[in-house]
């Protein structure tokens, strides 16, 4: 993933050699409360719970992922219960 000046910096998580390179936000807490994302085969984006690296992976198309990130940037999810805007 590459980014411009508006991108949050990310930490690459070793995918175990031959697997995908998972990326975690540098804003993640040390207690592991975060998600990781990676580029999967076929141009899909994978998202997983960092506490369960062998668990389920949600798969999104590039269009779906872009729409989600746009909503996050626009604050569209800030009103969810328990969410605090930064």
N, C-alpha and C positions, 0 to 999 in steps of 0.2 A: 504494500500500500504506500502510495506517495501522497504528499499533501502540501498544501499551501500554508500561508501564515495563519489561517483560521483553524488549522487542524490541531487537535490535542496530541501531544507527543505520546508515543506508544512504546511499550516494552515488548520485545520479541521473546516468546517462550519457546524453548527448544521442543520441536515436534518429535524427538526421538530418532533423528537421523533421516530416514526415508519418508517420513510423514510430512504433512503440511506444516508450515511455520505459523503457529498461533500467535496472535498479537493481543496484548492486554493494555488497557489505558494506564498511563503513568499515574493517574488519579486513583487507581485501585487501592483499597485499604490492605494493610499487611495481614489482616485476618482472613483474607481470601474471598471477600464479598465482591466478586466481580465476574464478568463474562469475558470470554476470549473470542476473537474472530480470526478467520483465515480464508484464503482463496482456495476453493476446492476445484476439482476437475470439472470441466464443462462450463467454467466461468461462474459457478455458484459461489456464494459466500456462506461459510459455516459459522455458527455461533454455538458456544457451549458454556456450561457452568465450570468455572475454573476449579471448583472444589471436587468435581467429578469428571476428570479428563477422559475417562473411558466410557462415560455415559452418553446419553442421546445428544445428537448434533442437529440443530435446526438448520435447514438449508433455505437460502433465499436467492432469487435471481438478482442480477445487478440492478434492475429497475426497482424491485421491491426494497432492496437494501438502500438505494439512493432515496427512495420516498421516505423510508423510516428515518434515515439520518437527517433529511430535510425537516421532518416533523420535530425531531429532537432539537435541532438548531433553532427552530422557530418557537420553542417552548410549548409545543402542543401536548406534551406529556407531563408538564409541571404540576398539573392539578390532580394527578393520581394520588390516592391516599398514601401517606408516608414518604412522598417525594419532596425533597427540598432542592430548590433551584440553587445553583452555585453561581 
